[in-house]
Amino acid sequence: KGHRQLMEYKECKQAAVRIQTAFRCFSHTKAYATARSRLVQLQAVWRGHSQLMSYRKTYASIAMIQRMGRGMIVRQEMARQHAAAVKVQACFRSFADTKRYQAARKSLIG
């Protein structure tokens, strides 16, 4: 009778150890999955942040190039307008001088 009780006790103890081992395995697997999930989420957040910073830097560079290009176009247009204004002024001054000269000549000659 004592031997049978000892064997039953050992079987119960082995069953309890198997249950505890299975639970610990399940618990560790679940903890690992949770930790991995959080790490993947953190990695995704970091990648998103990194891409946003890269996008902002690229956007700023493109905007600066556009500003420089537009400024150059405006300066060229202003130079063209200035040259045109100088030509108009030269033509007007030439016309005015010619008129004065002709008036002076007419008054001297008669």
Biopython code that builds the backbone (N, CA, C, O; Angstrom):
import numpy as np
from Bio.PDB.StructureBuilder import StructureBuilder

atoms = [
    (1, "LYS", "N", (0.819, -1.189, 0.000)),
    (1, "LYS", "CA", (0.000, 0.000, 0.000)),
    (1, "LYS", "C", (0.863, 1.253, 0.000)),
    (1, "LYS", "O", (0.517, 2.192, -0.717)),
    (2, "GLY", "N", (1.911, 1.338, 0.715)),
    (2, "GLY", "CA", (2.790, 2.499, 0.783)),
    (2, "GLY", "C", (3.506, 2.730, -0.539)),
    (2, "GLY", "O", (3.734, 3.865, -0.958)),
    (3, "HIS", "N", (3.861, 1.593, -1.200)),
    (3, "HIS", "CA", (4.548, 1.707, -2.480)),
    (3, "HIS", "C", (3.612, 2.315, -3.533)),
    (3, "HIS", "O", (4.045, 3.152, -4.325)),
    (4, "ARG", "N", (2.357, 1.914, -3.551)),
    (4, "ARG", "CA", (1.385, 2.430, -4.496)),
    (4, "ARG", "C", (1.161, 3.922, -4.250)),
    (4, "ARG", "O", (1.066, 4.692, -5.205)),
    (5, "GLN", "N", (1.074, 4.340, -2.990)),
    (5, "GLN", "CA", (0.888, 5.749, -2.666)),
    (5, "GLN", "C", (2.113, 6.565, -3.137)),
    (5, "GLN", "O", (1.973, 7.668, -3.665)),
    (6, "LEU", "N", (3.301, 5.997, -2.932)),
    (6, "LEU", "CA", (4.520, 6.664, -3.368)),
    (6, "LEU", "C", (4.521, 6.837, -4.894)),
    (6, "LEU", "O", (4.886, 7.895, -5.407)),
    (7, "MET", "N", (4.108, 5.786, -5.605)),
    (7, "MET", "CA", (4.055, 5.845, -7.068)),
    (7, "MET", "C", (3.005, 6.876, -7.540)),
    (7, "MET", "O", (3.249, 7.628, -8.483)),
    (8, "GLU", "N", (1.854, 6.901, -6.882)),
    (8, "GLU", "CA", (0.819, 7.885, -7.227)),
    (8, "GLU", "C", (1.325, 9.306, -6.959)),
    (8, "GLU", "O", (1.080, 10.227, -7.738)),
    (9, "TYR", "N", (2.032, 9.458, -5.846)),
    (9, "TYR", "CA", (2.584, 10.770, -5.488)),
    (9, "TYR", "C", (3.573, 11.222, -6.561)),
    (9, "TYR", "O", (3.541, 12.365, -7.016)),
    (10, "LYS", "N", (4.470, 10.280, -6.961)),
    (10, "LYS", "CA", (5.463, 10.609, -7.986)),
    (10, "LYS", "C", (4.786, 10.961, -9.316)),
    (10, "LYS", "O", (5.205, 11.892, -10.004)),
    (11, "GLU", "N", (3.736, 10.209, -9.672)),
    (11, "GLU", "CA", (3.007, 10.500, -10.904)),
    (11, "GLU", "C", (2.339, 11.879, -10.829)),
    (11, "GLU", "O", (2.377, 12.646, -11.791)),
    (12, "CYS", "N", (1.729, 12.186, -9.682)),
    (12, "CYS", "CA", (1.096, 13.494, -9.498)),
    (12, "CYS", "C", (2.137, 14.606, -9.562)),
    (12, "CYS", "O", (1.912, 15.659, -10.159)),
    (13, "LYS", "N", (3.290, 14.344, -8.925)),
    (13, "LYS", "CA", (4.343, 15.349, -8.924)),
    (13, "LYS", "C", (4.867, 15.569, -10.344)),
    (13, "LYS", "O", (5.086, 16.709, -10.754)),
    (14, "GLN", "N", (5.070, 14.475, -11.100)),
    (14, "GLN", "CA", (5.524, 14.591, -12.487)),
    (14, "GLN", "C", (4.491, 15.318, -13.345)),
    (14, "GLN", "O", (4.840, 16.125, -14.206)),
    (15, "ALA", "N", (3.229, 15.023, -13.100)),
    (15, "ALA", "CA", (2.166, 15.707, -13.848)),
    (15, "ALA", "C", (2.176, 17.198, -13.521)),
    (15, "ALA", "O", (2.024, 18.033, -14.413)),
    (16, "ALA", "N", (2.357, 17.530, -12.242)),
    (16, "ALA", "CA", (2.408, 18.938, -11.833)),
    (16, "ALA", "C", (3.615, 19.632, -12.460)),
    (16, "ALA", "O", (3.517, 20.776, -12.904)),
    (17, "VAL", "N", (4.750, 18.937, -12.494)),
    (17, "VAL", "CA", (5.953, 19.515, -13.090)),
    (17, "VAL", "C", (5.739, 19.737, -14.580)),
    (17, "VAL", "O", (6.155, 20.767, -15.110)),
    (18, "ARG", "N", (5.093, 18.784, -15.273)),
    (18, "ARG", "CA", (4.804, 18.933, -16.696)),
    (18, "ARG", "C", (3.857, 20.113, -16.935)),
    (18, "ARG", "O", (4.040, 20.886, -17.875)),
    (19, "ILE", "N", (2.864, 20.238, -16.090)),
    (19, "ILE", "CA", (1.919, 21.359, -16.212)),
    (19, "ILE", "C", (2.646, 22.683, -15.998)),
    (19, "ILE", "O", (2.463, 23.635, -16.756)),
    (20, "GLN", "N", (3.489, 22.728, -14.934)),
    (20, "GLN", "CA", (4.238, 23.954, -14.668)),
    (20, "GLN", "C", (5.190, 24.296, -15.820)),
    (20, "GLN", "O", (5.325, 25.459, -16.199)),
    (21, "THR", "N", (5.848, 23.266, -16.373)),
    (21, "THR", "CA", (6.764, 23.474, -17.497)),
    (21, "THR", "C", (6.002, 23.997, -18.710)),
    (21, "THR", "O", (6.448, 24.929, -19.379)),
    (22, "ALA", "N", (4.870, 23.401, -18.984)),
    (22, "ALA", "CA", (4.062, 23.840, -20.121)),
    (22, "ALA", "C", (3.582, 25.276, -19.912)),
    (22, "ALA", "O", (3.601, 26.080, -20.844)),
    (23, "PHE", "N", (3.151, 25.600, -18.688)),
    (23, "PHE", "CA", (2.687, 26.955, -18.406)),
    (23, "PHE", "C", (3.829, 27.954, -18.537)),
    (23, "PHE", "O", (3.659, 29.028, -19.114)),
    (24, "ARG", "N", (5.009, 27.593, -17.993)),
    (24, "ARG", "CA", (6.166, 28.497, -18.102)),
    (24, "ARG", "C", (6.546, 28.707, -19.572)),
    (24, "ARG", "O", (6.854, 29.825, -19.986)),
    (25, "CYS", "N", (6.522, 27.641, -20.343)),
    (25, "CYS", "CA", (6.827, 27.736, -21.778)),
    (25, "CYS", "C", (5.813, 28.658, -22.465)),
    (25, "CYS", "O", (6.196, 29.533, -23.241)),
    (26, "PHE", "N", (4.545, 28.463, -22.185)),
    (26, "PHE", "CA", (3.496, 29.306, -22.750)),
    (26, "PHE", "C", (3.689, 30.756, -22.311)),
    (26, "PHE", "O", (3.578, 31.677, -23.120)),
    (27, "SER", "N", (3.980, 30.950, -21.019)),
    (27, "SER", "CA", (4.157, 32.288, -20.476)),
    (27, "SER", "C", (5.348, 32.987, -21.135)),
    (27, "SER", "O", (5.247, 34.150, -21.527)),
    (28, "HIS", "N", (6.474, 32.282, -21.257)),
    (28, "HIS", "CA", (7.654, 32.872, -21.883)),
    (28, "HIS", "C", (7.420, 33.150, -23.364)),
    (28, "HIS", "O", (7.873, 34.169, -23.886)),
    (29, "THR", "N", (6.723, 32.256, -24.032)),
    (29, "THR", "CA", (6.416, 32.457, -25.448)),
    (29, "THR", "C", (5.534, 33.684, -25.633)),
    (29, "THR", "O", (5.744, 34.491, -26.539)),
    (30, "LYS", "N", (4.545, 33.805, -24.757)),
    (30, "LYS", "CA", (3.647, 34.965, -24.837)),
    (30, "LYS", "C", (4.412, 36.255, -24.535)),
    (30, "LYS", "O", (4.218, 37.260, -25.219)),
    (31, "ALA", "N", (5.281, 36.238, -23.517)),
    (31, "ALA", "CA", (6.081, 37.418, -23.173)),
    (31, "ALA", "C", (7.002, 37.791, -24.334)),
    (31, "ALA", "O", (7.147, 38.968, -24.662)),
    (32, "TYR", "N", (7.627, 36.780, -24.958)),
    (32, "TYR", "CA", (8.505, 37.035, -26.096)),
    (32, "TYR", "C", (7.712, 37.641, -27.256)),
    (32, "TYR", "O", (8.164, 38.594, -27.892)),
    (33, "ALA", "N", (6.538, 37.087, -27.526)),
    (33, "ALA", "CA", (5.712, 37.603, -28.619)),
    (33, "ALA", "C", (5.296, 39.050, -28.341)),
    (33, "ALA", "O", (5.297, 39.883, -29.247)),
    (34, "THR", "N", (4.945, 39.342, -27.100)),
    (34, "THR", "CA", (4.551, 40.700, -26.728)),
    (34, "THR", "C", (5.734, 41.656, -26.889)),
    (34, "THR", "O", (5.600, 42.744, -27.449)),
    (35, "ALA", "N", (6.900, 41.225, -26.382)),
    (35, "ALA", "CA", (8.089, 42.075, -26.490)),
    (35, "ALA", "C", (8.454, 42.299, -27.958)),
    (35, "ALA", "O", (8.786, 43.416, -28.354)),
    (36, "ARG", "N", (8.393, 41.247, -28.757)),
    (36, "ARG", "CA", (8.727, 41.358, -30.182)),
    (36, "ARG", "C", (7.743, 42.287, -30.879)),
    (36, "ARG", "O", (8.134, 43.106, -31.711)),
    (37, "SER", "N", (6.466, 42.157, -30.538)),
    (37, "SER", "CA", (5.450, 43.021, -31.132)),
    (37, "SER", "C", (5.729, 44.485, -30.796)),
    (37, "SER", "O", (5.617, 45.356, -31.659)),
    (38, "ARG", "N", (6.090, 44.752, -29.551)),
    (38, "ARG", "CA", (6.388, 46.127, -29.143)),
    (38, "ARG", "C", (7.637, 46.647, -29.848)),
    (38, "ARG", "O", (7.691, 47.810, -30.246)),
    (39, "LEU", "N", (8.634, 45.787, -30.001)),
    (39, "LEU", "CA", (9.853, 46.195, -30.697)),
    (39, "LEU", "C", (9.571, 46.495, -32.166)),
    (39, "LEU", "O", (10.104, 47.457, -32.720)),
    (40, "VAL", "N", (8.746, 45.686, -32.787)),
    (40, "VAL", "CA", (8.389, 45.927, -34.185)),
    (40, "VAL", "C", (7.632, 47.246, -34.308)),
    (40, "VAL", "O", (7.855, 48.016, -35.242)),
    (41, "GLN", "N", (6.743, 47.497, -33.363)),
    (41, "GLN", "CA", (5.983, 48.753, -33.379)),
    (41, "GLN", "C", (6.926, 49.940, -33.168)),
    (41, "GLN", "O", (6.803, 50.957, -33.851)),
    (42, "LEU", "N", (7.859, 49.815, -32.232)),
    (42, "LEU", "CA", (8.826, 50.872, -31.985)),
    (42, "LEU", "C", (9.693, 51.107, -33.227)),
    (42, "LEU", "O", (9.980, 52.250, -33.584)),
    (43, "GLN", "N", (10.096, 50.037, -33.868)),
    (43, "GLN", "CA", (10.889, 50.136, -35.088)),
    (43, "GLN", "C", (10.104, 50.862, -36.181)),
    (43, "GLN", "O", (10.656, 51.696, -36.898)),
    (44, "ALA", "N", (8.839, 50.545, -36.301)),
    (44, "ALA", "CA", (7.995, 51.211, -37.302)),
    (44, "ALA", "C", (7.866, 52.702, -37.006)),
    (44, "ALA", "O", (7.913, 53.531, -37.915)),
    (45, "VAL", "N", (7.704, 53.033, -35.729)),
    (45, "VAL", "CA", (7.608, 54.446, -35.349)),
    (45, "VAL", "C", (8.915, 55.162, -35.684)),
    (45, "VAL", "O", (8.900, 56.265, -36.229)),
    (46, "TRP", "N", (10.037, 54.536, -35.358)),
    (46, "TRP", "CA", (11.340, 55.148, -35.639)),
    (46, "TRP", "C", (11.547, 55.323, -37.146)),
    (46, "TRP", "O", (12.020, 56.368, -37.595)),
    (47, "ARG", "N", (11.193, 54.301, -37.917)),
    (47, "ARG", "CA", (11.349, 54.410, -39.368)),
    (47, "ARG", "C", (10.469, 55.529, -39.922)),
    (47, "ARG", "O", (10.887, 56.288, -40.797)),
    (48, "GLY", "N", (9.257, 55.617, -39.406)),
    (48, "GLY", "CA", (8.367, 56.690, -39.844)),
    (48, "GLY", "C", (8.955, 58.051, -39.523)),
    (48, "GLY", "O", (8.927, 58.954, -40.359)),
    (49, "HIS", "N", (9.487, 58.203, -38.322)),
    (49, "HIS", "CA", (10.102, 59.470, -37.905)),
    (49, "HIS", "C", (11.312, 59.781, -38.786)),
    (49, "HIS", "O", (11.495, 60.910, -39.241)),
    (50, "SER", "N", (12.121, 58.770, -39.011)),
    (50, "SER", "CA", (13.318, 58.942, -39.837)),
    (50, "SER", "C", (12.939, 59.361, -41.255)),
    (50, "SER", "O", (13.562, 60.256, -41.825)),
    (51, "GLN", "N", (11.927, 58.720, -41.822)),
    (51, "GLN", "CA", (11.476, 59.072, -43.166)),
    (51, "GLN", "C", (10.911, 60.490, -43.206)),
    (51, "GLN", "O", (11.118, 61.215, -44.179)),
    (52, "LEU", "N", (10.201, 60.883, -42.158)),
    (52, "LEU", "CA", (9.647, 62.230, -42.095)),
    (52, "LEU", "C", (10.766, 63.265, -42.064)),
    (52, "LEU", "O", (10.692, 64.283, -42.752)),
    (53, "MET", "N", (11.811, 63.005, -41.261)),
    (53, "MET", "CA", (12.938, 63.930, -41.198)),
    (53, "MET", "C", (13.653, 64.003, -42.556)),
    (53, "MET", "O", (14.050, 65.079, -43.002)),
    (54, "SER", "N", (13.805, 62.860, -43.193)),
    (54, "SER", "CA", (14.438, 62.824, -44.514)),
    (54, "SER", "C", (13.591, 63.599, -45.525)),
    (54, "SER", "O", (14.125, 64.353, -46.338)),
    (55, "TYR", "N", (12.280, 63.412, -45.472)),
    (55, "TYR", "CA", (11.371, 64.116, -46.377)),
    (55, "TYR", "C", (11.458, 65.628, -46.161)),
    (55, "TYR", "O", (11.520, 66.401, -47.117)),
    (56, "ARG", "N", (11.461, 66.032, -44.893)),
    (56, "ARG", "CA", (11.531, 67.472, -44.606)),
    (56, "ARG", "C", (12.838, 68.071, -45.110)),
    (56, "ARG", "O", (12.852, 69.181, -45.643)),
    (57, "LYS", "N", (13.936, 67.338, -44.943)),
    (57, "LYS", "CA", (15.231, 67.821, -45.405)),
    (57, "LYS", "C", (15.236, 67.934, -46.922)),
    (57, "LYS", "O", (15.698, 68.936, -47.468)),
    (58, "THR", "N", (14.726, 66.919, -47.603)),
    (58, "THR", "CA", (14.661, 66.937, -49.064)),
    (58, "THR", "C", (13.748, 68.061, -49.545)),
    (58, "THR", "O", (14.079, 68.773, -50.494)),
    (59, "TYR", "N", (12.601, 68.218, -48.890)),
    (59, "TYR", "CA", (11.646, 69.261, -49.259)),
    (59, "TYR", "C", (12.276, 70.642, -49.097)),
    (59, "TYR", "O", (12.102, 71.514, -49.949)),
    (60, "ALA", "N", (13.012, 70.839, -47.995)),
    (60, "ALA", "CA", (13.671, 72.126, -47.768)),
    (60, "ALA", "C", (14.710, 72.394, -48.849)),
    (60, "ALA", "O", (14.844, 73.524, -49.319)),
    (61, "SER", "N", (15.441, 71.364, -49.241)),
    (61, "SER", "CA", (16.443, 71.528, -50.301)),
    (61, "SER", "C", (15.781, 71.890, -51.620)),
    (61, "SER", "O", (16.237, 72.789, -52.326)),
    (62, "ILE", "N", (14.710, 71.191, -51.947)),
    (62, "ILE", "CA", (13.996, 71.478, -53.199)),
    (62, "ILE", "C", (13.420, 72.889, -53.175)),
    (62, "ILE", "O", (13.487, 73.610, -54.170)),
    (63, "ALA", "N", (12.854, 73.281, -52.035)),
    (63, "ALA", "CA", (12.277, 74.622, -51.923)),
    (63, "ALA", "C", (13.360, 75.681, -52.089)),
    (63, "ALA", "O", (13.123, 76.717, -52.711)),
    (64, "MET", "N", (14.551, 75.430, -51.537)),
    (64, "MET", "CA", (15.640, 76.389, -51.665)),
    (64, "MET", "C", (16.077, 76.500, -53.132)),
    (64, "MET", "O", (16.318, 77.600, -53.629)),
    (65, "ILE", "N", (16.175, 75.370, -53.812)),
    (65, "ILE", "CA", (16.554, 75.391, -55.235)),
    (65, "ILE", "C", (15.506, 76.153, -56.043)),
    (65, "ILE", "O", (15.848, 76.934, -56.931)),
    (66, "GLN", "N", (14.230, 75.925, -55.733)),
    (66, "GLN", "CA", (13.166, 76.648, -56.435)),
    (66, "GLN", "C", (13.251, 78.149, -56.159)),
    (66, "GLN", "O", (13.095, 78.961, -57.071)),
    (67, "ARG", "N", (13.499, 78.517, -54.894)),
    (67, "ARG", "CA", (13.626, 79.932, -54.557)),
    (67, "ARG", "C", (14.774, 80.571, -55.332)),
    (67, "ARG", "O", (14.642, 81.669, -55.871)),
    (68, "MET", "N", (15.894, 79.870, -55.377)),
    (68, "MET", "CA", (17.053, 80.402, -56.095)),
    (68, "MET", "C", (16.741, 80.538, -57.584)),
    (68, "MET", "O", (17.103, 81.537, -58.206)),
    (69, "GLY", "N", (16.074, 79.543, -58.155)),
    (69, "GLY", "CA", (15.712, 79.591, -59.573)),
    (69, "GLY", "C", (14.752, 80.724, -59.869)),
    (69, "GLY", "O", (14.925, 81.464, -60.837)),
    (70, "ARG", "N", (13.739, 80.853, -59.028)),
    (70, "ARG", "CA", (12.767, 81.938, -59.239)),
    (70, "ARG", "C", (13.433, 83.302, -59.090)),
    (70, "ARG", "O", (13.142, 84.230, -59.844)),
    (71, "GLY", "N", (14.340, 83.415, -58.099)),
    (71, "GLY", "CA", (15.064, 84.677, -57.913)),
    (71, "GLY", "C", (15.903, 85.014, -59.131)),
    (71, "GLY", "O", (15.951, 86.167, -59.560)),
    (72, "MET", "N", (16.568, 84.004, -59.692)),
    (72, "MET", "CA", (17.379, 84.221, -60.879)),
    (72, "MET", "C", (16.509, 84.672, -62.052)),
    (72, "MET", "O", (16.880, 85.579, -62.797)),
    (73, "ILE", "N", (15.346, 84.030, -62.209)),
    (73, "ILE", "CA", (14.435, 84.407, -63.294)),
    (73, "ILE", "C", (13.967, 85.852, -63.120)),
    (73, "ILE", "O", (13.911, 86.609, -64.089)),
    (74, "VAL", "N", (13.633, 86.231, -61.890)),
    (74, "VAL", "CA", (13.172, 87.604, -61.625)),
    (74, "VAL", "C", (14.305, 88.594, -61.897)),
    (74, "VAL", "O", (14.080, 89.648, -62.493)),
    (75, "ARG", "N", (15.530, 88.255, -61.458)),
    (75, "ARG", "CA", (16.657, 89.161, -61.708)),
    (75, "ARG", "C", (16.927, 89.315, -63.211)),
    (75, "ARG", "O", (17.225, 90.413, -63.683)),
    (76, "GLN", "N", (16.824, 88.222, -63.948)),
    (76, "GLN", "CA", (17.013, 88.304, -65.398)),
    (76, "GLN", "C", (15.940, 89.174, -66.042)),
    (76, "GLN", "O", (16.235, 89.983, -66.921)),
    (77, "GLU", "N", (14.707, 89.009, -65.606)),
    (77, "GLU", "CA", (13.603, 89.814, -66.144)),
    (77, "GLU", "C", (13.803, 91.294, -65.806)),
    (77, "GLU", "O", (13.564, 92.170, -66.637)),
    (78, "MET", "N", (14.244, 91.554, -64.579)),
    (78, "MET", "CA", (14.498, 92.947, -64.179)),
    (78, "MET", "C", (15.635, 93.534, -65.016)),
    (78, "MET", "O", (15.571, 94.698, -65.414)),
    (79, "ALA", "N", (16.677, 92.738, -65.288)),
    (79, "ALA", "CA", (17.784, 93.222, -66.122)),
    (79, "ALA", "C", (17.298, 93.500, -67.536)),
    (79, "ALA", "O", (17.698, 94.491, -68.146)),
    (80, "ARG", "N", (16.436, 92.629, -68.062)),
    (80, "ARG", "CA", (15.892, 92.830, -69.403)),
    (80, "ARG", "C", (15.050, 94.111, -69.449)),
    (80, "ARG", "O", (15.164, 94.906, -70.382)),
    (81, "GLN", "N", (14.213, 94.298, -68.440)),
    (81, "GLN", "CA", (13.386, 95.507, -68.382)),
    (81, "GLN", "C", (14.255, 96.755, -68.240)),
    (81, "GLN", "O", (13.966, 97.793, -68.834)),
    (82, "HIS", "N", (15.328, 96.641, -67.443)),
    (82, "HIS", "CA", (16.221, 97.781, -67.259)),
    (82, "HIS", "C", (16.887, 98.138, -68.588)),
    (82, "HIS", "O", (16.981, 99.311, -68.949)),
    (83, "ALA", "N", (17.351, 97.110, -69.314)),
    (83, "ALA", "CA", (17.976, 97.352, -70.619)),
    (83, "ALA", "C", (16.977, 97.986, -71.584)),
    (83, "ALA", "O", (17.329, 98.894, -72.337)),
    (84, "ALA", "N", (15.739, 97.510, -71.564)),
    (84, "ALA", "CA", (14.708, 98.077, -72.432)),
    (84, "ALA", "C", (14.434, 99.533, -72.045)),
    (84, "ALA", "O", (14.264, 100.381, -72.920)),
    (85, "ALA", "N", (14.392, 99.828, -70.747)),
    (85, "ALA", "CA", (14.156, 101.198, -70.291)),
    (85, "ALA", "C", (15.304, 102.102, -70.714)),
    (85, "ALA", "O", (15.075, 103.244, -71.111)),
    (86, "VAL", "N", (16.528, 101.611, -70.635)),
    (86, "VAL", "CA", (17.692, 102.399, -71.059)),
    (86, "VAL", "C", (17.587, 102.707, -72.553)),
    (86, "VAL", "O", (17.877, 103.825, -72.978)),
    (87, "LYS", "N", (17.173, 101.717, -73.351)),
    (87, "LYS", "CA", (17.012, 101.948, -74.798)),
    (87, "LYS", "C", (15.940, 102.994, -75.073)),
    (87, "LYS", "O", (16.126, 103.877, -75.911)),
    (88, "VAL", "N", (14.810, 102.892, -74.361)),
    (88, "VAL", "CA", (13.725, 103.867, -74.546)),
    (88, "VAL", "C", (14.212, 105.261, -74.170)),
    (88, "VAL", "O", (13.947, 106.230, -74.881)),
    (89, "GLN", "N", (14.930, 105.358, -73.043)),
    (89, "GLN", "CA", (15.458, 106.655, -72.610)),
    (89, "GLN", "C", (16.450, 107.214, -73.632)),
    (89, "GLN", "O", (16.442, 108.406, -73.940)),
    (90, "ALA", "N", (17.305, 106.325, -74.150)),
    (90, "ALA", "CA", (18.288, 106.780, -75.143)),
    (90, "ALA", "C", (17.581, 107.284, -76.395)),
    (90, "ALA", "O", (17.952, 108.321, -76.945)),
    (91, "CYS", "N", (16.560, 106.550, -76.848)),
    (91, "CYS", "CA", (15.812, 106.979, -78.025)),
    (91, "CYS", "C", (15.118, 108.317, -77.768)),
    (91, "CYS", "O", (15.127, 109.197, -78.629)),
    (92, "PHE", "N", (14.516, 108.471, -76.587)),
    (92, "PHE", "CA", (13.824, 109.712, -76.269)),
    (92, "PHE", "C", (14.807, 110.873, -76.184)),
    (92, "PHE", "O", (14.531, 111.961, -76.689)),
    (93, "ARG", "N", (15.946, 110.646, -75.550)),
    (93, "ARG", "CA", (16.948, 111.720, -75.441)),
    (93, "ARG", "C", (17.487, 112.088, -76.822)),
    (93, "ARG", "O", (17.718, 113.258, -77.128)),
    (94, "SER", "N", (17.683, 111.056, -77.648)),
    (94, "SER", "CA", (18.142, 111.333, -79.016)),
    (94, "SER", "C", (17.096, 112.162, -79.756)),
    (94, "SER", "O", (17.435, 113.125, -80.443)),
    (95, "PHE", "N", (15.849, 111.795, -79.617)),
    (95, "PHE", "CA", (14.765, 112.536, -80.265)),
    (95, "PHE", "C", (14.711, 113.960, -79.741)),
    (95, "PHE", "O", (14.583, 114.905, -80.519)),
    (96, "ALA", "N", (14.808, 114.120, -78.425)),
    (96, "ALA", "CA", (14.751, 115.450, -77.821)),
    (96, "ALA", "C", (15.939, 116.294, -78.267)),
    (96, "ALA", "O", (15.781, 117.470, -78.595)),
    (97, "ASP", "N", (17.123, 115.698, -78.279)),
    (97, "ASP", "CA", (18.315, 116.438, -78.723)),
    (97, "ASP", "C", (18.190, 116.838, -80.192)),
    (97, "ASP", "O", (18.561, 117.948, -80.574)),
    (98, "THR", "N", (17.662, 115.923, -81.016)),
    (98, "THR", "CA", (17.471, 116.237, -82.437)),
    (98, "THR", "C", (16.502, 117.393, -82.595)),
    (98, "THR", "O", (16.733, 118.296, -83.400)),
    (99, "LYS", "N", (15.417, 117.371, -81.830)),
    (99, "LYS", "CA", (14.430, 118.462, -81.898)),
    (99, "LYS", "C", (15.069, 119.790, -81.479)),
    (99, "LYS", "O", (14.846, 120.817, -82.120)),
    (100, "ARG", "N", (15.873, 119.767, -80.389)),
    (100, "ARG", "CA", (16.538, 120.993, -79.914)),
    (100, "ARG", "C", (17.541, 121.502, -80.960)),
    (100, "ARG", "O", (17.637, 122.698, -81.238)),
    (101, "TYR", "N", (18.263, 120.563, -81.511)),
    (101, "TYR", "CA", (19.250, 120.934, -82.527)),
    (101, "TYR", "C", (18.577, 121.561, -83.732)),
    (101, "TYR", "O", (19.031, 122.589, -84.234)),
    (102, "GLN", "N", (17.498, 120.950, -84.200)),
    (102, "GLN", "CA", (16.788, 121.479, -85.354)),
    (102, "GLN", "C", (16.186, 122.851, -85.043)),
    (102, "GLN", "O", (16.189, 123.745, -85.889)),
    (103, "ALA", "N", (15.670, 123.006, -83.820)),
    (103, "ALA", "CA", (15.108, 124.305, -83.432)),
    (103, "ALA", "C", (16.197, 125.366, -83.372)),
    (103, "ALA", "O", (16.009, 126.498, -83.819)),
    (104, "ALA", "N", (17.336, 124.980, -82.812)),
    (104, "ALA", "CA", (18.455, 125.939, -82.725)),
    (104, "ALA", "C", (18.968, 126.278, -84.119)),
    (104, "ALA", "O", (19.255, 127.444, -84.391)),
    (105, "ARG", "N", (19.088, 125.324, -84.987)),
    (105, "ARG", "CA", (19.550, 125.544, -86.353)),
    (105, "ARG", "C", (18.587, 126.437, -87.113)),
    (105, "ARG", "O", (18.993, 127.333, -87.853)),
    (106, "LYS", "N", (17.293, 126.171, -86.914)),
    (106, "LYS", "CA", (16.267, 126.957, -87.612)),
    (106, "LYS", "C", (16.312, 128.412, -87.154)),
    (106, "LYS", "O", (16.149, 129.334, -87.953)),
    (107, "SER", "N", (16.539, 128.605, -85.829)),
    (107, "SER", "CA", (16.560, 129.968, -85.311)),
    (107, "SER", "C", (17.816, 130.704, -85.787)),
    (107, "SER", "O", (17.772, 131.922, -85.965)),
    (108, "LEU", "N", (18.916, 130.011, -85.996)),
    (108, "LEU", "CA", (20.146, 130.639, -86.451)),
    (108, "LEU", "C", (20.100, 130.913, -87.950)),
    (108, "LEU", "O", (20.548, 131.964, -88.408)),
    (109, "ILE", "N", (19.563, 129.976, -88.704)),
    (109, "ILE", "CA", (19.560, 130.100, -90.145)),
    (109, "ILE", "C", (18.404, 130.978, -90.592)),
    (109, "ILE", "O", (18.531, 131.744, -91.547)),
    (110, "GLY", "N", (17.387, 130.877, -89.969)),
    (110, "GLY", "CA", (16.363, 131.808, -90.334)),
    (110, "GLY", "C", (15.064, 131.287, -90.653)),
    (110, "GLY", "O", (14.154, 132.051, -90.973)),
]
sb = StructureBuilder()
sb.init_structure("model")
sb.init_model(0)
sb.init_chain("A")
sb.init_seg("    ")
for serial, (resi, resn, name, xyz) in enumerate(atoms, 1):
    if name == "N":
        sb.init_residue(resn, " ", resi, " ")
    sb.init_atom(name, np.array(xyz, "f"), 0.0, 1.0, " ", f" {name:<3s}", serial, name[0])
structure = sb.get_structure()
